[in-house]
Amino acid sequence: SYADLTNADLSYTDLTNANLGGSKLDNVRLGNAIWIDGQLCAPHSIGYCITVDSQEP
């Protein structure tokens, strides 16, 4: 935790159970990543995980 991940490309990364508490996620790319709770991030997720289930139509 407490890592500076600013501008990192974590697309397609499996982050299941990762400890990201306090980490800096500014502009981090999370497209198609598996989020810490096991949900899939939408392809356009930048800075935070937009879960596929919660996308606006």
PDB file of N, CA, C and O in Angstrom:
ATOM      1  N   SER A   1       0.832  -1.192   0.000  1.00  0.00           N
ATOM      2  CA  SER A   1       0.000   0.000   0.000  1.00  0.00           C
ATOM      3  C   SER A   1       0.872   1.249   0.000  1.00  0.00           C
ATOM      4  O   SER A   1       2.085   1.163   0.193  1.00  0.00           O
ATOM      5  N   TYR A   2       0.267   2.387  -0.212  1.00  0.00           N
ATOM      6  CA  TYR A   2       0.931   3.683  -0.287  1.00  0.00           C
ATOM      7  C   TYR A   2       1.866   3.807  -1.480  1.00  0.00           C
ATOM      8  O   TYR A   2       2.827   4.575  -1.433  1.00  0.00           O
ATOM      9  N   ALA A   3       1.601   3.067  -2.541  1.00  0.00           N
ATOM     10  CA  ALA A   3       2.415   3.159  -3.757  1.00  0.00           C
ATOM     11  C   ALA A   3       1.898   4.298  -4.626  1.00  0.00           C
ATOM     12  O   ALA A   3       0.696   4.562  -4.657  1.00  0.00           O
ATOM     13  N   ASP A   4       2.802   4.970  -5.330  1.00  0.00           N
ATOM     14  CA  ASP A   4       2.403   6.000  -6.290  1.00  0.00           C
ATOM     15  C   ASP A   4       2.302   5.332  -7.652  1.00  0.00           C
ATOM     16  O   ASP A   4       3.318   5.059  -8.291  1.00  0.00           O
ATOM     17  N   LEU A   5       1.082   5.068  -8.093  1.00  0.00           N
ATOM     18  CA  LEU A   5       0.836   4.393  -9.367  1.00  0.00           C
ATOM     19  C   LEU A   5       0.362   5.379 -10.436  1.00  0.00           C
ATOM     20  O   LEU A   5      -0.236   4.967 -11.430  1.00  0.00           O
ATOM     21  N   THR A   6       0.620   6.663 -10.247  1.00  0.00           N
ATOM     22  CA  THR A   6       0.211   7.692 -11.196  1.00  0.00           C
ATOM     23  C   THR A   6       0.661   7.327 -12.604  1.00  0.00           C
ATOM     24  O   THR A   6       1.831   7.027 -12.838  1.00  0.00           O
ATOM     25  N   ASN A   7      -0.294   7.356 -13.544  1.00  0.00           N
ATOM     26  CA  ASN A   7      -0.062   7.085 -14.968  1.00  0.00           C
ATOM     27  C   ASN A   7       0.343   5.646 -15.284  1.00  0.00           C
ATOM     28  O   ASN A   7       0.729   5.362 -16.418  1.00  0.00           O
ATOM     29  N   ALA A   8       0.269   4.743 -14.329  1.00  0.00           N
ATOM     30  CA  ALA A   8       0.609   3.341 -14.597  1.00  0.00           C
ATOM     31  C   ALA A   8      -0.453   2.709 -15.495  1.00  0.00           C
ATOM     32  O   ALA A   8      -1.626   3.077 -15.436  1.00  0.00           O
ATOM     33  N   ASP A   9      -0.038   1.769 -16.311  1.00  0.00           N
ATOM     34  CA  ASP A   9      -0.971   1.022 -17.149  1.00  0.00           C
ATOM     35  C   ASP A   9      -1.165  -0.351 -16.520  1.00  0.00           C
ATOM     36  O   ASP A   9      -0.322  -1.237 -16.660  1.00  0.00           O
ATOM     37  N   LEU A  10      -2.281  -0.513 -15.831  1.00  0.00           N
ATOM     38  CA  LEU A  10      -2.603  -1.780 -15.180  1.00  0.00           C
ATOM     39  C   LEU A  10      -3.720  -2.503 -15.921  1.00  0.00           C
ATOM     40  O   LEU A  10      -4.401  -3.358 -15.354  1.00  0.00           O
ATOM     41  N   SER A  11      -3.904  -2.157 -17.185  1.00  0.00           N
ATOM     42  CA  SER A  11      -4.923  -2.818 -18.001  1.00  0.00           C
ATOM     43  C   SER A  11      -4.679  -4.322 -17.998  1.00  0.00           C
ATOM     44  O   SER A  11      -3.539  -4.776 -18.099  1.00  0.00           O
ATOM     45  N   TYR A  12      -5.741  -5.077 -17.883  1.00  0.00           N
ATOM     46  CA  TYR A  12      -5.729  -6.542 -17.893  1.00  0.00           C
ATOM     47  C   TYR A  12      -5.022  -7.159 -16.683  1.00  0.00           C
ATOM     48  O   TYR A  12      -4.793  -8.368 -16.664  1.00  0.00           O
ATOM     49  N   THR A  13      -4.673  -6.361 -15.680  1.00  0.00           N
ATOM     50  CA  THR A  13      -4.007  -6.882 -14.489  1.00  0.00           C
ATOM     51  C   THR A  13      -5.022  -7.492 -13.528  1.00  0.00           C
ATOM     52  O   THR A  13      -6.109  -6.944 -13.339  1.00  0.00           O
ATOM     53  N   ASP A  14      -4.675  -8.611 -12.928  1.00  0.00           N
ATOM     54  CA  ASP A  14      -5.529  -9.222 -11.914  1.00  0.00           C
ATOM     55  C   ASP A  14      -5.135  -8.641 -10.559  1.00  0.00           C
ATOM     56  O   ASP A  14      -4.097  -8.996 -10.001  1.00  0.00           O
ATOM     57  N   LEU A  15      -5.972  -7.747 -10.037  1.00  0.00           N
ATOM     58  CA  LEU A  15      -5.709  -7.082  -8.765  1.00  0.00           C
ATOM     59  C   LEU A  15      -6.515  -7.697  -7.618  1.00  0.00           C
ATOM     60  O   LEU A  15      -6.654  -7.091  -6.555  1.00  0.00           O
ATOM     61  N   THR A  16      -7.041  -8.895  -7.838  1.00  0.00           N
ATOM     62  CA  THR A  16      -7.847  -9.555  -6.815  1.00  0.00           C
ATOM     63  C   THR A  16      -7.077  -9.616  -5.499  1.00  0.00           C
ATOM     64  O   THR A  16      -5.951 -10.110  -5.443  1.00  0.00           O
ATOM     65  N   ASN A  17      -7.698  -9.109  -4.453  1.00  0.00           N
ATOM     66  CA  ASN A  17      -7.137  -9.095  -3.093  1.00  0.00           C
ATOM     67  C   ASN A  17      -5.891  -8.227  -2.928  1.00  0.00           C
ATOM     68  O   ASN A  17      -5.206  -8.328  -1.910  1.00  0.00           O
ATOM     69  N   ALA A  18      -5.585  -7.374  -3.911  1.00  0.00           N
ATOM     70  CA  ALA A  18      -4.436  -6.468  -3.775  1.00  0.00           C
ATOM     71  C   ALA A  18      -4.726  -5.444  -2.679  1.00  0.00           C
ATOM     72  O   ALA A  18      -5.873  -5.037  -2.494  1.00  0.00           O
ATOM     73  N   ASN A  19      -3.703  -5.033  -1.965  1.00  0.00           N
ATOM     74  CA  ASN A  19      -3.850  -4.016  -0.922  1.00  0.00           C
ATOM     75  C   ASN A  19      -3.430  -2.673  -1.506  1.00  0.00           C
ATOM     76  O   ASN A  19      -2.246  -2.334  -1.509  1.00  0.00           O
ATOM     77  N   LEU A  20      -4.407  -1.907  -2.003  1.00  0.00           N
ATOM     78  CA  LEU A  20      -4.122  -0.613  -2.622  1.00  0.00           C
ATOM     79  C   LEU A  20      -4.487   0.545  -1.706  1.00  0.00           C
ATOM     80  O   LEU A  20      -4.478   1.697  -2.140  1.00  0.00           O
ATOM     81  N   GLY A  21      -4.805   0.266  -0.459  1.00  0.00           N
ATOM     82  CA  GLY A  21      -5.193   1.319   0.480  1.00  0.00           C
ATOM     83  C   GLY A  21      -4.133   2.401   0.573  1.00  0.00           C
ATOM     84  O   GLY A  21      -2.973   2.114   0.868  1.00  0.00           O
ATOM     85  N   GLY A  22      -4.520   3.638   0.324  1.00  0.00           N
ATOM     86  CA  GLY A  22      -3.598   4.765   0.388  1.00  0.00           C
ATOM     87  C   GLY A  22      -2.769   4.975  -0.857  1.00  0.00           C
ATOM     88  O   GLY A  22      -2.008   5.940  -0.929  1.00  0.00           O
ATOM     89  N   SER A  23      -2.893   4.099  -1.843  1.00  0.00           N
ATOM     90  CA  SER A  23      -2.111   4.241  -3.074  1.00  0.00           C
ATOM     91  C   SER A  23      -2.641   5.389  -3.921  1.00  0.00           C
ATOM     92  O   SER A  23      -3.843   5.655  -3.933  1.00  0.00           O
ATOM     93  N   LYS A  24      -1.757   6.060  -4.619  1.00  0.00           N
ATOM     94  CA  LYS A  24      -2.125   7.161  -5.509  1.00  0.00           C
ATOM     95  C   LYS A  24      -2.427   6.570  -6.882  1.00  0.00           C
ATOM     96  O   LYS A  24      -1.550   5.977  -7.511  1.00  0.00           O
ATOM     97  N   LEU A  25      -3.672   6.731  -7.350  1.00  0.00           N
ATOM     98  CA  LEU A  25      -4.122   6.105  -8.592  1.00  0.00           C
ATOM     99  C   LEU A  25      -4.463   7.126  -9.677  1.00  0.00           C
ATOM    100  O   LEU A  25      -5.246   6.825 -10.578  1.00  0.00           O
ATOM    101  N   ASP A  26      -3.887   8.330  -9.603  1.00  0.00           N
ATOM    102  CA  ASP A  26      -4.180   9.367 -10.594  1.00  0.00           C
ATOM    103  C   ASP A  26      -3.840   8.898 -12.005  1.00  0.00           C
ATOM    104  O   ASP A  26      -2.703   8.519 -12.286  1.00  0.00           O
ATOM    105  N   ASN A  27      -4.828   8.926 -12.881  1.00  0.00           N
ATOM    106  CA  ASN A  27      -4.674   8.574 -14.297  1.00  0.00           C
ATOM    107  C   ASN A  27      -4.201   7.147 -14.549  1.00  0.00           C
ATOM    108  O   ASN A  27      -3.752   6.835 -15.653  1.00  0.00           O
ATOM    109  N   VAL A  28      -4.292   6.282 -13.555  1.00  0.00           N
ATOM    110  CA  VAL A  28      -3.909   4.886 -13.778  1.00  0.00           C
ATOM    111  C   VAL A  28      -4.938   4.243 -14.709  1.00  0.00           C
ATOM    112  O   VAL A  28      -6.141   4.452 -14.548  1.00  0.00           O
ATOM    113  N   ARG A  29      -4.468   3.468 -15.675  1.00  0.00           N
ATOM    114  CA  ARG A  29      -5.349   2.803 -16.631  1.00  0.00           C
ATOM    115  C   ARG A  29      -5.716   1.422 -16.094  1.00  0.00           C
ATOM    116  O   ARG A  29      -4.849   0.594 -15.812  1.00  0.00           O
ATOM    117  N   LEU A  30      -7.016   1.197 -15.961  1.00  0.00           N
ATOM    118  CA  LEU A  30      -7.508  -0.050 -15.371  1.00  0.00           C
ATOM    119  C   LEU A  30      -8.430  -0.810 -16.316  1.00  0.00           C
ATOM    120  O   LEU A  30      -9.181  -1.680 -15.876  1.00  0.00           O
ATOM    121  N   GLY A  31      -8.384  -0.499 -17.595  1.00  0.00           N
ATOM    122  CA  GLY A  31      -9.269  -1.141 -18.562  1.00  0.00           C
ATOM    123  C   GLY A  31      -9.122  -2.652 -18.572  1.00  0.00           C
ATOM    124  O   GLY A  31      -8.022  -3.180 -18.732  1.00  0.00           O
ATOM    125  N   ASN A  32     -10.241  -3.340 -18.399  1.00  0.00           N
ATOM    126  CA  ASN A  32     -10.301  -4.801 -18.421  1.00  0.00           C
ATOM    127  C   ASN A  32      -9.509  -5.460 -17.296  1.00  0.00           C
ATOM    128  O   ASN A  32      -9.249  -6.662 -17.344  1.00  0.00           O
ATOM    129  N   ALA A  33      -9.128  -4.691 -16.291  1.00  0.00           N
ATOM    130  CA  ALA A  33      -8.455  -5.271 -15.127  1.00  0.00           C
ATOM    131  C   ALA A  33      -9.491  -5.945 -14.237  1.00  0.00           C
ATOM    132  O   ALA A  33     -10.675  -5.613 -14.287  1.00  0.00           O
ATOM    133  N   ILE A  34      -9.040  -6.886 -13.427  1.00  0.00           N
ATOM    134  CA  ILE A  34      -9.901  -7.494 -12.419  1.00  0.00           C
ATOM    135  C   ILE A  34      -9.618  -6.748 -11.118  1.00  0.00           C
ATOM    136  O   ILE A  34      -8.503  -6.789 -10.598  1.00  0.00           O
ATOM    137  N   TRP A  35     -10.644  -6.064 -10.597  1.00  0.00           N
ATOM    138  CA  TRP A  35     -10.487  -5.203  -9.434  1.00  0.00           C
ATOM    139  C   TRP A  35     -10.306  -6.025  -8.165  1.00  0.00           C
ATOM    140  O   TRP A  35     -10.488  -7.242  -8.185  1.00  0.00           O
ATOM    141  N   ILE A  36      -9.951  -5.375  -7.067  1.00  0.00           N
ATOM    142  CA  ILE A  36      -9.628  -6.053  -5.818  1.00  0.00           C
ATOM    143  C   ILE A  36     -10.763  -6.915  -5.278  1.00  0.00           C
ATOM    144  O   ILE A  36     -10.524  -7.858  -4.524  1.00  0.00           O
ATOM    145  N   ASP A  37     -12.000  -6.592  -5.661  1.00  0.00           N
ATOM    146  CA  ASP A  37     -13.144  -7.383  -5.206  1.00  0.00           C
ATOM    147  C   ASP A  37     -13.573  -8.426  -6.236  1.00  0.00           C
ATOM    148  O   ASP A  37     -14.616  -9.061  -6.080  1.00  0.00           O
ATOM    149  N   GLY A  38     -12.768  -8.606  -7.292  1.00  0.00           N
ATOM    150  CA  GLY A  38     -13.044  -9.621  -8.299  1.00  0.00           C
ATOM    151  C   GLY A  38     -13.892  -9.154  -9.466  1.00  0.00           C
ATOM    152  O   GLY A  38     -14.118  -9.921 -10.402  1.00  0.00           O
ATOM    153  N   GLN A  39     -14.373  -7.903  -9.439  1.00  0.00           N
ATOM    154  CA  GLN A  39     -15.199  -7.394 -10.532  1.00  0.00           C
ATOM    155  C   GLN A  39     -14.327  -6.921 -11.693  1.00  0.00           C
ATOM    156  O   GLN A  39     -13.202  -6.463 -11.492  1.00  0.00           O
ATOM    157  N   LEU A  40     -14.855  -7.036 -12.896  1.00  0.00           N
ATOM    158  CA  LEU A  40     -14.143  -6.607 -14.096  1.00  0.00           C
ATOM    159  C   LEU A  40     -14.319  -5.109 -14.292  1.00  0.00           C
ATOM    160  O   LEU A  40     -15.434  -4.594 -14.215  1.00  0.00           O
ATOM    161  N   CYS A  41     -13.205  -4.404 -14.549  1.00  0.00           N
ATOM    162  CA  CYS A  41     -13.256  -2.968 -14.831  1.00  0.00           C
ATOM    163  C   CYS A  41     -13.564  -2.751 -16.312  1.00  0.00           C
ATOM    164  O   CYS A  41     -13.076  -3.486 -17.170  1.00  0.00           O
ATOM    165  N   ALA A  42     -14.366  -1.748 -16.597  1.00  0.00           N
ATOM    166  CA  ALA A  42     -14.718  -1.411 -17.974  1.00  0.00           C
ATOM    167  C   ALA A  42     -13.477  -0.937 -18.734  1.00  0.00           C
ATOM    168  O   ALA A  42     -12.537  -0.430 -18.122  1.00  0.00           O
ATOM    169  N   PRO A  43     -13.464  -1.097 -20.064  1.00  0.00           N
ATOM    170  CA  PRO A  43     -12.299  -0.718 -20.866  1.00  0.00           C
ATOM    171  C   PRO A  43     -11.876   0.742 -20.708  1.00  0.00           C
ATOM    172  O   PRO A  43     -10.697   1.055 -20.872  1.00  0.00           O
ATOM    173  N   HIS A  44     -12.811   1.641 -20.392  1.00  0.00           N
ATOM    174  CA  HIS A  44     -12.488   3.068 -20.291  1.00  0.00           C
ATOM    175  C   HIS A  44     -12.207   3.518 -18.852  1.00  0.00           C
ATOM    176  O   HIS A  44     -12.296   4.709 -18.554  1.00  0.00           O
ATOM    177  N   SER A  45     -11.873   2.594 -17.969  1.00  0.00           N
ATOM    178  CA  SER A  45     -11.600   2.931 -16.565  1.00  0.00           C
ATOM    179  C   SER A  45     -10.239   3.602 -16.430  1.00  0.00           C
ATOM    180  O   SER A  45      -9.204   2.993 -16.699  1.00  0.00           O
ATOM    181  N   ILE A  46     -10.255   4.855 -16.014  1.00  0.00           N
ATOM    182  CA  ILE A  46      -9.013   5.604 -15.792  1.00  0.00           C
ATOM    183  C   ILE A  46      -9.122   6.302 -14.439  1.00  0.00           C
ATOM    184  O   ILE A  46     -10.054   7.072 -14.206  1.00  0.00           O
ATOM    185  N   GLY A  47      -8.180   6.036 -13.558  1.00  0.00           N
ATOM    186  CA  GLY A  47      -8.171   6.645 -12.236  1.00  0.00           C
ATOM    187  C   GLY A  47      -8.942   5.860 -11.195  1.00  0.00           C
ATOM    188  O   GLY A  47      -8.631   5.939 -10.006  1.00  0.00           O
ATOM    189  N   TYR A  48      -9.939   5.105 -11.618  1.00  0.00           N
ATOM    190  CA  TYR A  48     -10.709   4.241 -10.729  1.00  0.00           C
ATOM    191  C   TYR A  48     -11.406   3.189 -11.576  1.00  0.00           C
ATOM    192  O   TYR A  48     -11.571   3.362 -12.783  1.00  0.00           O
ATOM    193  N   CYS A  49     -11.807   2.114 -10.948  1.00  0.00           N
ATOM    194  CA  CYS A  49     -12.455   1.016 -11.662  1.00  0.00           C
ATOM    195  C   CYS A  49     -13.933   1.316 -11.855  1.00  0.00           C
ATOM    196  O   CYS A  49     -14.675   1.452 -10.883  1.00  0.00           O
ATOM    197  N   ILE A  50     -14.354   1.417 -13.094  1.00  0.00           N
ATOM    198  CA  ILE A  50     -15.770   1.492 -13.428  1.00  0.00           C
ATOM    199  C   ILE A  50     -16.167   0.050 -13.709  1.00  0.00           C
ATOM    200  O   ILE A  50     -15.784  -0.515 -14.733  1.00  0.00           O
ATOM    201  N   THR A  51     -16.929  -0.540 -12.808  1.00  0.00           N
ATOM    202  CA  THR A  51     -17.263  -1.947 -12.989  1.00  0.00           C
ATOM    203  C   THR A  51     -18.188  -2.131 -14.178  1.00  0.00           C
ATOM    204  O   THR A  51     -19.029  -1.279 -14.463  1.00  0.00           O
ATOM    205  N   VAL A  52     -18.028  -3.229 -14.856  1.00  0.00           N
ATOM    206  CA  VAL A  52     -18.824  -3.522 -16.042  1.00  0.00           C
ATOM    207  C   VAL A  52     -20.307  -3.504 -15.689  1.00  0.00           C
ATOM    208  O   VAL A  52     -21.126  -3.069 -16.498  1.00  0.00           O
ATOM    209  N   ASP A  53     -20.665  -3.973 -14.490  1.00  0.00           N
ATOM    210  CA  ASP A  53     -22.065  -4.008 -14.062  1.00  0.00           C
ATOM    211  C   ASP A  53     -22.675  -2.620 -13.904  1.00  0.00           C
ATOM    212  O   ASP A  53     -23.883  -2.455 -14.072  1.00  0.00           O
ATOM    213  N   SER A  54     -21.846  -1.612 -13.579  1.00  0.00           N
ATOM    214  CA  SER A  54     -22.383  -0.291 -13.255  1.00  0.00           C
ATOM    215  C   SER A  54     -22.290   0.712 -14.400  1.00  0.00           C
ATOM    216  O   SER A  54     -22.545   1.897 -14.187  1.00  0.00           O
ATOM    217  N   GLN A  55     -21.939   0.281 -15.592  1.00  0.00           N
ATOM    218  CA  GLN A  55     -21.807   1.203 -16.719  1.00  0.00           C
ATOM    219  C   GLN A  55     -23.153   1.803 -17.093  1.00  0.00           C
ATOM    220  O   GLN A  55     -24.183   1.128 -17.070  1.00  0.00           O
ATOM    221  N   GLU A  56     -23.124   3.065 -17.433  1.00  0.00           N
ATOM    222  CA  GLU A  56     -24.320   3.726 -17.952  1.00  0.00           C
ATOM    223  C   GLU A  56     -24.521   3.276 -19.390  1.00  0.00           C
ATOM    224  O   GLU A  56     -23.546   3.050 -20.106  1.00  0.00           O
ATOM    225  N   PRO A  57     -25.782   3.140 -19.829  1.00  0.00           N
ATOM    226  CA  PRO A  57     -26.038   2.694 -21.215  1.00  0.00           C
ATOM    227  C   PRO A  57     -25.574   3.714 -22.241  1.00  0.00           C
ATOM    228  O   PRO A  57     -25.717   3.490 -23.443  1.00  0.00           O
TER     229      PRO A  57
END
